[in-house]
Every structure is written in C-alpha cells, then in structure tokens.
Amino acid sequence: MGTLRIDILTLFPDYFQGPFTVSMVKRAVAKKAVDLRLRDLRSYTTDKHHTADDVPYGGGAGMVMKPEPLVKALTALKRGRKKVKTLLMSPQGKRFDHGMALELSKEKSLILVCGHYEGLDERAMKWIDGEVSLGDFVMTGGEPAAAVMVDALVRFLPGVVGDHRSVEKDSFFNGLLDYPHYTRPRLFKGMKVPEVLLSGNHAKIDRWRKKESLKGTLTKRPDLLEKVSLSEEDQKLFNEVKREFETGD
C-alpha cells in the first residue's frame, strides 16, 4: 500500500500547523504513510483582494463561498490523478465515525474541503463527492473537522502505530467501547488495580476485558449494542452483565 495523499483546501492553512506537527499525525508524515498538503483557497482567486466569498443572492445574513476559486482549485488538484475522493466538511454531511475513518484510510487520495461562512455556492457541489459532519452542531469553519478526520484515519495506516493491536482494541473497532485500563501504582488513593489484571492468567484477563467492554457499552452507549453482532461467547457475557445490572451486583 502506497502513501495516502491528503490535500486540504482551506482559507486558513495556518490552522493546521499545530495539530499536524505533533503526535500521531507527525509520525505518519515522518514515516511517509501520509502526504499532507495544505492548499490556500485564496491562491486560486483572480482579483487583487483575493476574494473567496460574496453576499448571498436573495438576501440574508452572512457570506457564501464563491464557486469560481473552489472549482478552479479542485480542477487543478484532480488533474492527472486517477482516483481522488473529494469531501466537504459540512454539518449537513454524513456523520464521521470509526468505520468511515477506516474506509477513508484505504483510499489512495483525498481532498478535504473546509467550508466557511454560511457555506459554499451550491453549484460547486458538482465537484464534491460527499459531505462529512462531526455531529449535529455548527463550527466557524471546517478546519477542526478536517484535523479530526486526519488524526483518526492515519492511525489505520501501516507502520504509524507501533503495536497495531492497540488500534484493534480501541473503542468502536469491534462496535463496542473499550475496556478500562490500569497502570502503576497498584494502589492509588485507596483504589486498587483489579486483581485479575495482576494474575498473569491471560484467559481470565481476556474474559474480564470483554465483559468490562460490554458493561461500559451498556452503561454509556447502549445504542451501539443495537448494531453490533455478538459471538456466542460474548452474548453469554452480555447476559451475565445484564443480570448483574438487574440484581445490582
């Protein structure tokens, strides 16, 4: 699998200098697992003021991103490339989640368009493959969403995470929340590490972790259980968890 190229089309390329120069994204760039390119939308404007927005037809508050610089930028970025998925960061888009991050990590090339103001001229949507949202809320622009998406999907790229098992055990990888984690010291402010984790019995530890994952999901995100397919063993554990909830154990 080659390097994943991600172009981010934005009015504020400096926004990404912080999140893209630390932690996992920095490692992914250093390992050449991802090729991140920040594209200033204003550089595709043609007037001396580098105008990227204008007042909306029909009146109303706010400004609208102009179609000319957007289409010019997308046409230039796609030229000579066989397969490019172009996504607009938008509160109207499909909800970004673990599954989408995994699927996008398998793409060869992505263009992330950061919306701003009241949105973009609808005619430019012809050059967009889809819209993505972080949730049912509105932000000033699409830059935070693009940064979150990149951070989430680079974890799946080969060689980025040292021990890939840590990715496989993350929350949502199997449709459930992660189990609780503990480290030294064994005793902290009167609270002990569960004895099973100190036992060295990996079968018991694995069972405890699966059960705690199910328990945490039932408590915090029961909606996830409606979509996940449990193995026969996990179903037995889940029934055990439900009985404990009912009896208050």
N, C-alpha and C positions, 0 to 999 in steps of 0.2 A: 504494500500500500504506500502510495507516494505522499508527498506533503500536501496537506489541506490548505488551500489558499482562501483567505477571507479578506474581501475588500469591504471597508466600512465607509459609506458615503454619509457625510455629516457636515453641518455648518460649524461644528465646534470640535475639530480634531484634537485640540489640546486636552479635551476632557479625558481622553484615554491614556494620557501619559502616566498617570498614577496607577490605575488598575492593571495596565498591561506591562508594567515594569517590575512587578513583584510576584512572588508565589508561583502558582501552577502555570499561569499564562507565560510568565517569563521563562520558566523551564521548558515549556512547549516550544517557544520560539528558539531558545538556545539549542534544543535537540532537533530543530528543523522539522518538527512534527506539524507545525502550522506556520504559514507565511501570512502575517498580518500586515495589511496595507491601509493606512488611513487616507481617505480622499476628501479634500475640502470641496464641498459643493460650490462654493463661491468662485473657485478657479474655473468653473465651467460656465460662468456668466459672461455676457458680452459687453455690458455697459461699464462706464468708468467707476460707478459706485458699487459694482458687484452685487446688484440687487437680485435676491433669491426669493423674494416674497412680494405680494401685492394685495390690495384690498379685494374682498370678495364681491363678485357680481351678485346683485340682488340685495346688497347691504348686509349689515350685521357686524358684530364685534370681531376683533382680531384680524389676523392676516392669513393668507393662504400661500403655500409654497408654489412658485411658478413652474409650469411644466417644461419650459424650454431648457433650463440648466439641468433638470433631473433627467430628461430624456437624452440630452447630449452626453451627460456623464455615463448613463447606463449603456448607451450605444458604444461609447468608447471603451468601457470596461469589459464589455462582452465580445468585442471584436477579436477574432482569431481564437476564441475559446469554444470548444465543442459543447461542453456541458456546464452550465452555470445556473444555480438556483438563486433567485433574487427575492428577498423577503423584506417587507416593510414593517418596521416596529410601530404597532398601532394598537390602541385599546379596543379596536373593533376586531382584532385578529383572533386566531385560534390560540387557546391557552398553551403557553410553553410549559412542558413538563419533562420528566426524566426520559420518557420514551422518545419525545421529539429530539432531545439532546443527543440521544444515542443514534437516531436515524440521521441527523444532520452531520454527525461525526463521520459518517460513511460517505458523505458527498466528496466530490473532487474539488469543487469550487463554490464559494458562497459570496453573495453580495448582500450586505445588510444595510438597508436604507433607514436612516434615523429621521423620522418625521419631526416636525416642529410647528409652532404656531397653532392654527386651527386645523392643520392637516395639509394635504397636498391636492393640487388640481386633479380632479377625477380622471381627466384624460390621460394622465401619466400612468394610471393603473394598468394600462395595456402592456407596459414594460415590466410589471411586477408579477411574480409567480404566486405570491401569497402574503398574508398578513399574520403577524405574531404578536401576542399580548402576554404580559407577565401576570395580568389579573384585571379584575373589574375596578380599575381606578385610573386616573389620568395623571401623567407626569408632564413636566415642562417640555421634554423632548424625548426622543427615542434612544439617546445615548446610554442612559443607565440600563435599559433593556438589552441593548446590543452587548454591553460589557458583561452582563449577567449570562447571556447566552453563550458567549465565547468562553467564559470561565467554566460553565457547566459542560460544554461539549468537548473541550480539549482534554478533559480527564479520561475520555474514552480512546484517545489517540495512542497508538502503540509507543511504548517507551516513556510516556510522560509521567505516569505514576509508577514509582519504584516497584511496589508489590501490587500487582493487578488484583489480588484477592481483596484488597481494601476497597476497590471500586465495586467489586461484586457483592460486598457486604454492606454497601451504602444503603441508606433509606431509599425505597422505591425500586431498587434493582429487581427484586422479585415481587414487586407490587405491595410490599409491606414496609412499615417503618423499621429503622434499625434497632438493635437491642442496646441496652445500657452498656457503657464502657467504664472500666476502672483501672487505676494505676497506683503506684506508690504514693503515700504510705498506706499500709494495710488499715490503720486506724486514723481517722481524721475527725476531730471534734466529736468523738464518741460514736462515729459512724464507721462500721466495718465493711470491708470488701466481702461480698457473698462467698461463703466457704467453698462452694462448688468450683469457683474460679481458681482456688488455691489447691484443688485436689489432684491435679495432673491427669484426671480421668477425662480424656477428650470426648468420649461418647456422651458422658453426663454434661460436660460443658456445652457441647453442641446442642443437646436437648434443651438445656436451660436457656440458651440464646434464642433458639427457635420459639420457645414458649414466651419469653420476655418480648420478643418481636411481635408476636400475636397479641399479647397483653397490651403493649404500648399502642398498637394499631387500633385495637378495640376501644381503648380509652381516649386516644387523641384524634384518630381519623377513621371512625367506623365506616365511613363511606367507601374507603378503599377496599374493604372486605367484600363489597358487592361485586367488585370487578376482578378480584384475584381468584385463581384456581388453586386450591389447596390439595396437596398429596394426601393419601390416606393417613399417613403418619401425622402430618400437620393438622388434619381435621380432628384426629383424636386429641392432640394437644389443645386445639382450639376449643373443643368441647370441655376439656378439663379447665381451661381458663374461664369459660362461661359459668361453669358450676361454681368455681371459686368466687366469681363476682356475685352470683346469686346467693351464696351462703355467707359472703363477707369475709372469707378466709384470706 
